[in-house]
């Protein structure tokens, strides 16, 4: 089941992301701040959804419209717990996000990720779902850690 994320799930979702072993401590801290802010300011046009199995969160996605654009959205986070990866759950989450963005009137979805080897599976996942690698910004996150931008017309 995919449903809106609850404020009480902030720490379990942060732990889920941390447990993947992919994200840096700074990214985990940022995720926590983002989720706390999201629940403190429900008037924002941001969205976060949780994927649960048997009442337990096993994944989530966070997405929002891109400021100063018309119909462009960003997927800021998508996480599936390490124990439940490679079962199609990430694809289900992405389909839900794309459907929701379309429903709201979005026309383009952008995703930014790292070029580091730890993100190889992530980049292949986006390509498998029909995203195109639109750009690479060299040394964006750190020296040798490029930002890779994916795009899909919805």
KALIN-V454667 format. One record per residue. RES is the residue in three letters. OMEGA is omega as a letter, one per 30 degrees, with the letter a starting at -180 (* if undefined). NEAR is the number of other C-alpha atoms within 8 Angstrom. Layout:
BEGIN
((RES,OMEGA,NEAR) (RES,OMEGA,NEAR))
END
This chain:
BEGIN
((UNK,l,5) (UNK,a,9) (UNK,l,7) (UNK,l,8) (UNK,l,9) (UNK,l,7) (UNK,a,8) (UNK,a,5) (UNK,a,8) (UNK,a,11) (UNK,l,8) (UNK,l,8) (UNK,l,11) (UNK,l,11) (UNK,l,8) (UNK,l,14) (UNK,l,14) (UNK,a,10) (UNK,l,8) (UNK,a,10) (UNK,a,6) (UNK,a,8) (UNK,l,9) (UNK,l,6) (UNK,l,6) (UNK,l,6) (UNK,l,8) (UNK,l,12) (UNK,l,8) (UNK,l,8) (UNK,l,9) (UNK,l,11) (UNK,a,8) (UNK,a,8) (UNK,l,10) (UNK,l,10) (UNK,l,8) (UNK,a,10) (UNK,l,9) (UNK,a,6) (UNK,a,7) (UNK,l,7) (UNK,l,4) (UNK,l,6) (UNK,l,7) (UNK,a,9) (UNK,l,8) (UNK,a,10) (UNK,a,11) (UNK,l,13) (UNK,a,12) (UNK,l,11) (UNK,a,8) (UNK,l,4) (UNK,a,5) (UNK,l,6) (UNK,l,11) (UNK,l,12) (UNK,l,16) (UNK,l,16) (UNK,l,14) (UNK,a,12) (UNK,a,13) (UNK,l,11) (UNK,l,12) (UNK,a,9) (UNK,l,4) (UNK,l,4) (UNK,l,7) (UNK,l,5) (UNK,l,10) (UNK,a,12) (UNK,l,14) (UNK,l,11) (UNK,a,13) (UNK,a,10) (UNK,l,8) (UNK,a,11) (UNK,l,10) (UNK,a,14) (UNK,a,12) (UNK,a,8) (UNK,a,4) (UNK,l,9) (UNK,l,10) (UNK,l,5) (UNK,l,6) (UNK,a,7) (UNK,l,11) (UNK,l,12) (UNK,l,8) (UNK,l,8) (UNK,a,14) (UNK,l,8) (UNK,l,8) (UNK,l,9) (UNK,a,10) (UNK,l,10) (UNK,a,8) (UNK,l,8) (UNK,l,11) (UNK,a,10) (UNK,a,7) (UNK,l,6) (UNK,l,7) (UNK,a,14) (UNK,a,11) (UNK,l,11) (UNK,l,14) (UNK,l,12) (UNK,l,10) (UNK,l,10) (UNK,a,9) (UNK,l,10) (UNK,a,10) (UNK,a,8) (UNK,l,5) (UNK,a,6) (UNK,l,11) (UNK,a,9) (UNK,l,7) (UNK,a,7) (UNK,l,9) (UNK,l,8) (UNK,a,8) (UNK,l,11) (UNK,l,10) (UNK,a,7) (UNK,l,7) (UNK,l,7) (UNK,l,10) (UNK,l,9) (UNK,a,9) (UNK,a,8) (UNK,l,7) (UNK,l,8) (UNK,a,8) (UNK,l,8) (UNK,a,10) (UNK,a,9) (UNK,l,8) (UNK,l,7) (UNK,l,7) (UNK,l,6) (UNK,a,12) (UNK,l,15) (UNK,l,14) (UNK,a,13) (UNK,l,12) (UNK,a,13) (UNK,l,12) (UNK,l,10) (UNK,a,6) (UNK,*,8))
END
